[in-house]
Each structure stands twice: as C-alpha cells, then as structure tokens.
Amino acid sequence: MNGSSVRESSLILAIDFGTQSVRALAYTQSGECRAKHQLTIDQYQHPEPGWTEHDVEGFWTLLTASCQGLWAKGVDPAAIAAVVVTTQRATVINLDEMGRPLRPAIIWTDQRRAPPRGRLPRLWRILFGLLRVRPIVENLEAEAEANWLERYQPELLAQTAHFLLLSGYLNYRLTGELKDSAGSQVGYVPFDFKKQDWCVDSDWKWHSMAIKRYMLPSLRAVGETLGAVTAEAAKATGLPMGAPVIAGAADKACEVLGVGALEAGAASVSCGTTATINTTRSQYVEVVPFMPAYPAALPEHFNTEIQVFRGFWMVSWFLEQFGEAERRRAAERGVPAETLLDELLAQTEPGADGLVLQPFWNPVLGETGPEGRGSIVGFKDSHTRAHVYRALIEGLAFALRSGKERIERRTKTPISCIRLSGGGAQSDQVAQIVADVLNLPVERFDDCEASGRGAAMLGAAAIGWYPSIAKASKAMLGETYGIAPDPEAAKRYDALYEGQYRPLYGRLKSLFARQLTAQ
C-alpha cells in the first residue's frame, strides 16, 4: 500500500464514505487491500446548535478526489472491474427534477426535531395506543427530516423530486440512474425492513412521513448491478466508463460482512463513531421491540443491531476537552493523537479505581428514553484524567455487553466470539478491555478496513469471482489474531457491571427526566 505501481488483472474499488472520512480502497480477489486513499470529511456545517449539514456537491467532490488519489498511488484505473459504495446511514439529500441539490444534506447526527404531524388515521392511533408504542411512533415523526422540512421549509419540500440517502445520491452520480441498494435503506424513510422494500401503499409510515413514493429511488437487492459508470462520472473520477456499479449496503452491514460475522454465535463489534454490536440472521427479529432489524449485506438476511449512538466519537470528545498534551505531542511526532491515549490506559487498573461512566451522551434505544443523558459517578480526589479515560472506554464496553445480552435474550442464541473492527479496534488495550468486559475471545484483523472489505466482497461475488457473497466473505476474510479475556480482569468487570453499571441508569432516570422538562 505504498508507492510501488499496483497493476492487477482486475480489482474491486470499494468507496467507504463514513462520517469522519471517505476512503477509496482497491481490493484483489484474495481480499488484499492493495492501496487506499483516505480524505477527512471536515466541512460539516452547524447553522444552529444541534444541527449538522454538509454541502451535497462537496460529497461528490470528496469521492472523486479519493479516486484520483488512488490512481496517484499507482493503481491502474483500467484494472477496476467493479465499483461498490458503502456509506454512513440516514443522511438525507433533496434533489429537484433535474437532479440538482435543493439544500445541504442533513447528516444523521443532526438533532433537529419536527412537531407532531397528526396525520395518522384513527384506527392506527387506536392500535398503537393499545400496543403502547405511541411514543415510538411519535419519536419517528419527530426525527424524520422530511417532516421538519414540511413544517419549516415547505416550498423546498414541494420542489423535491428525489429524496435520497447519501448512498443513493453517490450511486446516482456514478451511474446517472436513480437506483439504490435495499441494503442501504437505514433512515427515516417509509421502508419495510422485514420485506426489504418500500412500504405498501396502506402502510402507516406514509401517513407519518412527508415523503411521496415518486420521490424515492428504485431499489435493488444487495449484490445486484445498479448501472454502469457514465462518461461524465468517468471524467470526474478517472474510473473506466462502463464499469459496473454494484448495490452495496450500509457501512455497519458491510462491517459485519467484512469481519465474517455471518454464522450463529459470532458477533461484530464496531468501535466506530457509533459503536455497535451486530449479529446476522436469516429470520427477522426485533431486538428492541418495534425497532427494526436492519438489512444485512447478504440478501434476505438481517442484522440484529444494538447501538451506542455516540460510541467511539467520545474518544474524539475526550481529546478535544482533555487531551491537549496528546494533541501537541501527536503533532510533533506526526501520528494520530488517539494512539497516545493508550498511555493513559497503561497508568490505571481495570475498574478505574471505582469510577463508572455511562456513555449515553445522547439517548440510546433500548437503554434510555428521550431523557437519556450520560453520567460519570464515583469521583475521588485521587482520580486523574487517566481514570476518566479508562472509565470512558470501560463504559462503552459495558454498553456493548448490555447490547450483547439483549441480543442473546431475543434471539435465544448465545454469542461465543467477537469480531472487532473500527478505529478504536486498532488499540491493543481497547481490544483487551472489550474482551475482558464481555468475557469472550476477540478476533482482530491486520486490515482494519472492515466496511470497505465487506463492500469488496459484494463486488467480488457480483462479477463472478465467487459463487456467493458468503463464499466471497470466507475467501477474502484474511488472517485474524485473537485476544483472550484475562480471568482476573473479567471477574472484576463482572462485579462492576452487575453491581454498579446496570442499576445506575434506573436510579438516575427520574433526575434526567426532570432536567429534560426544565429545559
């Protein structure tokens, strides 16, 4: 992945468009990442507190620049046999009838909320009341970006001919066709997660969201061909005109595929901006009742996902608020500041000397209600910022353990192995803490680009390198190396989890609810 010319008979180009960066990755048939080019996404806009937007054309510019950077590293564009896009989820884009952006994209981290829409027919209202899920439906209506636009930018919504997720927009720019993958439809759109298609006309979601069917793209199953690279896209990216563009899946789904967590008992833990624990199933199971199982990067399969919304973004938060020394030394050494945080973990013992953190900086489905807030309890005068950082990492691991237990209860399938991915997984000490808190063996990969690797697996199966996506995953997975839980640390963490972490939120919930109403 450095300097020397990369010329293969054919390569799969995976475009991994995350929240913090976009990466263009060239994969061989064996699953080796021969080269990559990564660009930071640093032009997010915050026009109001809690809002997050990005220039739509800027997304396309980043994609084209990432491709051009790959060619500059010696990859022959003519060797690209197929292109697969995987993206951040739930970022929405409004286009007019000519395919031009009407406003900046609303990013999945955006916190604006719409007022109640009040369009549900009476029978649906009665049914949801009987099922006691009215708060879930009301929260969906409040979170739906289209509903906010309907209320506050109605003229713009009226001009919207195409309402796309980021994946749909990038696939449109590559192919000129308004098609997207069913595996990428994670967001506030009228999608039937069980059937993995748009909802039927009689579904209640059409009444709860200000989206019309004509606004939405045509959907294709994961691994099918969406179209071919157009002449215009070829000129901008350097890709060969006519190269097939394959239906990918959302970034978390591709991560699960990319670490091979397809069999019963294996779980994918993503130490990314949003931390998640995921398993793959052929049956539809809602781990949190009335919250959907998302499409897997495997046709007619589902991911049983539990999220910690802010996840390992909290490492960035810690660096910004308390890590000036690490930021300064990292700049001097030319290394990421995150790599220096392991020194703080080395200064402290498991349990952070009694300091307990719950990482609910935002509400977490299944764990909190709308009042959700985080907490750090147990401070003593001997605690340092090193203890705070350890408590942060341990708190994230505790939240993932809670998600693991919830998945096991709902699916009645024990989890026996963790496959780790994401930026946080590159730390040996973070990986050890995850192994110790979950008291399970953890497997990691030399190539940490799990989402890109998963996308490449989809492309490899689509062009016939392998007879199925599952066989592509097995063949392209690469070598893993394991981390075993430390028995003494696992015992200490078990006592801390059961005795302090688990009961903590229940005891603070009423206080958080009062804080919410006082705002």
Secondary structure, DSSP 8 states (H G I E B T S, - for coil): --SS-B--S-EEEEEEE-SSEEEEEEE-TTS-EEEEEEEE----B-SSTT--EE-HHHHHHHHHHHHHHHHHTTB-GGGEEEEEEEE-SS-EEEE-TTS-BSS-EE-TT------------HHHHHHHHHHT-HHHHHHHHHH-HHHHHHHH-HHHHHH-SEEEEHHHHHHHHHHSS-EEEGGG--SSS-EETTTTEE--TT-THHHHS---GGGS-EEE-TTSEEEE--HHHHHHH---TT-EEE----HHHHHHHHTTTTSTTEEEEEESSSEEEEEEESS---SSTTS--EE-SSTT-EEEEEEESSTTHHHHHHHHHH-HHHHHHHHHHTS-GGGGGHHHHHTS-TTGGG-EEE--SS--TTT--TT---EEE---TT--HHHHHHHHHHHHHHHHHHHHHHHHHHHT----EEEEESGGGG-HHHHHHHHHHHTS-EEEESS--HHHHHHHHHHHHHTTSSSSHHHHHHHH---EEEE---HHHHHHHHHHIIIIIHHHHHHHHHHHHHHHHH-
